[in-house]
């Protein structure tokens, strides 16, 4: 089953499988260590699931829904 960050629930941990986004957005996520093989933790989700606060490599970053949908994950 394909899963992305939007499918996770608060507190879920996952491994990033693939980042299917344009090069500029993919590069920006890499600076936050959100890349294939990286581990993430979903800290918070906005009430309407428009914003996702993700922790990776000791940093937290807020992602909009469009970007979160482009990050395929495996829940652990």
Secondary structure as the mmCIF struct_conf table of DSSP 4:
data_model
#
loop_
_struct_conf.conf_type_id
_struct_conf.id
_struct_conf.beg_label_comp_id
_struct_conf.beg_label_asym_id
_struct_conf.beg_label_seq_id
_struct_conf.end_label_comp_id
_struct_conf.end_label_asym_id
_struct_conf.end_label_seq_id
STRN STRN1 UNK A 4 UNK A 4
HELX_RH_3T_P HELX_RH_3T_P1 UNK A 5 UNK A 7
TURN_TY1_P TURN_TY1_P1 UNK A 10 UNK A 11
STRN STRN2 UNK A 13 UNK A 19
BEND BEND1 UNK A 21 UNK A 21
HELX_RH_AL_P HELX_RH_AL_P1 UNK A 23 UNK A 31
TURN_TY1_P TURN_TY1_P2 UNK A 32 UNK A 33
BEND BEND2 UNK A 35 UNK A 35
TURN_TY1_P TURN_TY1_P3 UNK A 36 UNK A 37
STRN STRN3 UNK A 39 UNK A 45
TURN_TY1_P TURN_TY1_P4 UNK A 47 UNK A 48
BEND BEND3 UNK A 49 UNK A 49
STRN STRN4 UNK A 51 UNK A 56
TURN_TY1_P TURN_TY1_P5 UNK A 57 UNK A 58
STRN STRN5 UNK A 59 UNK A 64
HELX_RH_AL_P HELX_RH_AL_P2 UNK A 65 UNK A 69
TURN_TY1_P TURN_TY1_P6 UNK A 70 UNK A 70
STRN STRN6 UNK A 71 UNK A 75
#
